[in-house]
Amino acid sequence: MKETLMRGQIGILCAGLLAILTMTLVLPHSVIAESACDDENAMTFEGWREWASVTSQPVKSLGHSNNWVGIFVDELAKDTYLGAGAPFPVCAKIVKPIYRDAEGKTVRKLTIMVKMRPGYDPDNGDWWYAHADPSGTPFGRHGRLHACIFCHKQAVETDYLFSKEVLEAAKE
């Protein structure tokens, strides 16, 4: 009886592991990643420096107080951003480090955008905005930030991002 019970427990454990592996291998990356942006109060961006850099060097950003900025995009945002396309997939993340100077050696803070699920803020493209310290930990107010929305409303055709302008500036 003990051996039968043990085999049954091993069978359940194997079935559970198989289910997890199947979900990881079969479900699209976007479905798994979407859960990472479900809780807007728990988002962090520690790995932003490993993401794709859109700009090879800092560019001037009028919308960010004429500061020097860089732009980093996660895997979900990369193809859409580099193609200056729209719409961005749910949970796509864009991080803009604000640098102290044109060399981009010292990051003062980060500005962040995350594409949320439809219905989050439909009048403004369902984008979540935040400021973060250089490590990627958000601070202060976040979410539907009116100053961010006011500016980004000018780029509705590219899903509220100035990707066309940035890509042109990066070429110069």
TAVENWO-V68735 format. One line per field, one symbol per residue. ss: DSSP state (A for helix, B for strand, O for the rest). phi: phi as a letter, one per 40 degrees, with the letter a starting at -180 (. if undefined). psi: psi as a letter, one per 20 degrees, with the letter a starting at -180 (. if undefined). A space follows every 10 residues. Layout:
ss: ???
phi: ???
psi: ???
//
This chain:
ss: OAAAAAAAAA AAAAAAAAAA AAAAAAOOAA AAAAAAAOOO OOOBOOOAAA OBBOOOOOBB BAAAOOBBBO OBBOAAAAAA AAOOOOOOOO OOBBBBBBBO OOOOOOBBBB BBBBBOOOOO OAAAOOBBBB BBOOOOBBBB BBBOOAAAAA AAAAAAAAOO OOAAAAAAAA AO
phi: .ccccccccc cccccccccc ccccccccdc cccdccbcbc cbcbbdcdcc ccccbcadbc bccbfgccbb bbbcdccdcc cccfbacccd gcbbbbcccc accgcbccab bbbbcccdhc adcbggcbba bacdchccbg cahccccccd ccccbdcbfg bccccccccc cc
psi: gghggghggh gggggghggg ggghhhqqhh gghhhijhni ijprkhjhhi rpphphrqqp ohilkkrprr ppqrhhhggg ghjlaqrqqp jppppopoqh rhhkhppgrq qqpporqpig mhikjkqpqr qqrhijoqrb qrcmohgggg giiikhhklj qlhggghghh h.
//
